[in-house]
Amino acid sequence: CLRRVGNLSAEHAVDLALQLLSGLEAAHAIGIVHRDVKPDNVFLVPRNGATPLVKLLDFGMCRRAATPSGDDRTLTRAGQVVGTPEYMSPEQVSGKRSFDGRIDLYAVGVILYEVLSGQRAFPGKDAREVVVSVLVKSLPPLRHFRPDIPSVLDRVVSRAMERDANARYSTAQEFMADLVECK
């Protein structure tokens, strides 16, 4: 869709993001963190006269969120960095072992940035360059590329992409509430 269209209207992007976040909310409710939310794992099912239905695919790298007891069993080896660098949160690219669903919410923010601006948030010629960008690059506001984007939506996407996980949305429900306000 992105290759065909280039970028989406704010309304269309918010509708799709709400569906994506709803799926993540269900996964997070049972303690599952996807760890590889990216456009290639977001499937759009066409529906006559309606917004496409969003399906989140490929839970092959998912893991249980770390619990207060420190139990962070994973389907992959401990300490292994997994995901697609362009959509990974700073804590993921840094190799931190303890993280939660906020990494998935960060990725939704990156996807929103991309579908609204029409370009990748963190392009690079190789994974190392992308990782450095994720850790240090300051992004221009969405309104720099698209003055028609409501400033409130620009703020929502910026909050979702905060480098500090504590400054990000803590739940998909919280993120969805702000997106509904944007509508």
C-alpha positions in Angstrom: 0.0 0.0 0.0 2.8 2.4 0.9 4.7 1.7 -2.3 1.5 2.3 -4.3 0.1 5.3 -2.5 3.2 7.0 -1.0 1.4 8.4 2.1 -2.0 8.2 3.6 -4.5 10.8 4.7 -4.5 11.5 8.4 -8.0 10.0 8.8 -7.1 6.8 7.0 -3.8 6.4 8.9 -5.6 6.9 12.2 -8.3 4.4 11.3 -5.7 1.8 10.5 -3.6 2.6 13.5 -6.6 2.1 15.8 -7.2 -1.3 14.4 -3.5 -2.2 14.8 -3.4 -1.0 18.4 -6.6 -3.0 19.2 -4.8 -6.1 18.1 -1.7 -5.2 20.2 -3.9 -4.5 23.1 -5.3 -8.0 23.0 -1.8 -9.5 22.7 -0.4 -7.3 25.5 -3.4 -8.3 27.7 -2.2 -11.8 27.8 1.4 -10.8 28.3 2.6 -11.2 24.7 5.0 -8.6 23.1 5.2 -8.9 19.3 8.7 -7.4 18.9 8.6 -7.0 15.1 5.7 -4.6 14.3 6.4 -3.2 10.9 4.5 -2.5 7.7 5.4 -5.9 6.2 3.6 -7.5 9.2 0.4 -5.4 8.9 -1.9 -7.0 6.4 -4.8 -5.0 5.0 -7.9 -7.0 4.0 -10.0 -5.1 1.5 -13.7 -4.7 2.4 -16.4 -3.2 0.2 -17.3 0.3 1.3 -15.2 0.2 4.5 -11.7 0.8 5.7 -9.6 -2.3 5.1 -9.5 -4.7 8.0 -6.0 -4.7 9.7 -4.5 -8.1 10.6 -1.2 -8.2 12.5 0.9 -11.1 11.2 4.1 -13.0 12.2 4.2 -13.5 15.9 7.3 -15.6 15.3 9.6 -13.4 17.4 7.0 -12.6 20.2 7.9 -13.2 23.8 6.2 -12.9 27.2 6.7 -9.4 28.7 9.0 -9.3 31.7 7.1 -9.9 34.9 7.8 -8.3 38.3 9.5 -11.6 39.4 12.0 -11.1 36.6 10.6 -14.0 34.5 11.2 -12.9 30.9 11.3 -16.3 29.2 11.5 -15.9 25.5 11.2 -17.9 22.3 14.6 -16.7 21.3 18.0 -16.8 23.1 18.5 -14.4 26.0 20.1 -11.2 25.0 19.6 -11.7 21.3 18.5 -8.6 19.5 15.6 -9.4 17.2 13.4 -7.2 15.0 13.7 -4.9 12.0 16.0 -2.1 12.9 13.9 0.7 11.3 11.0 -0.1 13.6 12.8 -1.2 16.7 12.7 0.9 19.9 15.9 2.4 21.4 15.8 -0.2 24.2 15.6 -3.0 21.6 18.5 -1.7 19.5 20.5 -1.3 22.7 20.0 -5.0 23.5 18.2 -4.4 26.8 16.7 -7.6 28.1 13.8 -6.1 30.1 11.1 -4.4 28.1 7.4 -4.5 27.6 4.6 -3.7 25.2 5.8 -0.1 24.8 8.3 -1.4 22.2 5.3 -2.4 20.0 3.7 1.0 20.6 6.9 2.7 19.6 6.8 0.7 16.3 3.2 1.8 15.7 4.4 5.4 16.1 7.2 4.8 13.5 4.7 3.3 11.1 2.4 6.3 11.6 5.3 8.6 10.9 6.1 6.8 7.7 2.6 6.5 6.4 1.9 10.2 7.1 5.2 11.7 6.0 5.7 9.4 3.0 9.3 8.5 4.1 11.1 6.3 6.5 11.8 7.8 9.9 15.2 6.1 10.2 16.6 5.3 6.7 20.1 4.0 6.4 22.4 2.2 4.1 22.9 -0.6 6.6 21.6 -1.8 9.9 24.4 -0.1 11.9 23.5 3.3 10.4 19.8 2.7 11.1 20.6 1.7 14.8 22.6 4.9 15.3 19.7 6.9 13.8 17.2 5.3 16.2 19.4 6.2 19.1 20.4 9.8 18.3 18.5 11.2 15.3 16.0 14.0 15.9 13.1 13.8 13.5 11.4 16.8 12.0 7.8 17.1 13.0 5.3 15.5 10.6 3.9 19.0 9.8 7.3 19.8 8.2 6.4 17.3 5.5 2.6 17.6 5.6 1.2 21.0 6.9 -2.3 19.5 6.6 -1.5 17.1 9.5 -3.3 18.3 12.6 -0.8 19.4 15.2 -2.5 17.1 17.8 -1.8 14.1 15.6 1.8 15.3 15.2 2.1 15.4 19.1 0.5 11.9 19.4 3.0 10.4 17.0 5.9 12.2 18.7 4.9 10.8 22.1 4.6 7.3 20.7 8.2 7.6 19.4 9.8 9.0 22.5 13.3 7.6 23.1 12.6 7.3 26.8 10.1 4.4 27.2 8.7 6.1 30.4 7.7 9.2 28.3 5.9 7.0 25.7 2.3 5.6 25.9 2.2 2.9 28.5 -0.7 1.0 27.0 -2.3 0.6 23.6 -5.6 1.8 25.2 -3.9 5.1 26.2 -2.5 5.5 22.6 -5.9 4.7 21.1 -7.7 7.2 23.3 -5.5 10.0 22.0 -5.9 8.8 18.4 -9.7 8.9 18.9 -9.3 12.5 20.1 -7.5 13.3 16.9 -10.4 12.1 14.8 
